[in-house]
Amino acid sequence: VLAGVGSLSLMDDHVVTEDDLNANFLIPPDDSIYGGRSRAEVCCESLIDFNPMVRVSVEKGKVESKLLASFNLS
């Protein structure tokens, strides 16, 4: 994001936990910001603050299902 990529998509449906605060500097230590939200949603906001010119979005769902759909294996 700092280098100015055009866009970035995040996929992580796991809800933020206390353990994430120690492992991820993109998650602020204020539980009113992250309470009940996914890691991708919270990190998305932090990344936008780093460089508002980069389009950062959150994709819902599981990575595995998105990859299988993109290969059209049915």
N, C-alpha and C positions, 0 to 999 in steps of 0.2 A: 504494500500500500504506500509506503514511504517513497518507493521508487517511481510511483505514478502509473501503475498498471491501469488499464482501462476499466476493468470490472473484476469482481471477485464474488463467488457464491460460496456460502457456508452451509454445511449439512451436519447438524448434531442435535438430535431431538432430546438428549438427556437433560433433565432439569438440573440447574446449578445446585451444587452441594457445598458444604463447608470445606471439604477437601479441595474443591476446585479453586478456592481462594488462594491456597498455597501453591497451586500448580499452574495457574494461568493469570498472568499480569493484566490481561484484557478485561478481567472481571473485577469491578470495583468492590471494596469491602463493605458496601452499604446494602443491607438486605432489603431495603425498600426499592432498590433498583433491580436486583436480581430475583427476588422472592417469587418462586413458582414459574420462572421463565426458563427457556432452554439456553444452553451455553451458546448456541449459534446466535440467538436473538441479542443476548447481552454483549457478546463479542462484536457483533455487527455494529452496534452503536459506538463502541470504543474505536473501532477501525475507521469509521466515518470521521470521528474527531481527529484522527491522525492526518487524514487527507480528504477533505470534503469533495475534491475533484474526482475521486475514484468512486464508481458505482458499486456499492456493496449490498448484496441481497442474501436472504435466507431461503433455502429450499427445504420444504417439509418432506418427510418420508425417510426411508432407509436408502443408503448408498447402493446396497446390493440390488434393490428393486429398480432403481434408476439405471444402473449399468445394464441389467438384463433387458430392460425395455429399450435401451438405446441400440442394442444388438439385434432386437427383433428375432428372438430365438424360437418363437412359437410356430 
